[in-house]
């Protein structure tokens, strides 16, 4: 078994404008193959926060998956 952290990046997800279906689907699929999803984190479009969260999750898990950043906004 390996530990996985999921980080979703996007203001629209953070404020509830968009539902985070990616994290739910990823968790389901990862669990099916024997992974243990330690946590989901959702942050806004803030570069410093991204770096901090990536660093934390990378250090505390065997695998880090990020989602988000593919929208039509200037900060994606």
JOSUL-V640431 format. One record per run of one state. SS is the DSSP state (H for helix, E for strand, - for the rest). FROM is the first residue (numbers start at 1). LEN is the number of residues. If there is no record, write none. Layout:
ss:SS from:FROM len:LEN
ss:SS from:FROM len:LEN
//
This chain:
ss:- from:1 len:2
ss:E from:3 len:7
ss:- from:10 len:1
ss:H from:11 len:4
ss:- from:15 len:6
ss:H from:21 len:12
ss:- from:33 len:3
ss:E from:36 len:8
ss:- from:44 len:3
ss:H from:47 len:14
ss:- from:61 len:2
ss:E from:63 len:6
ss:- from:69 len:8
//
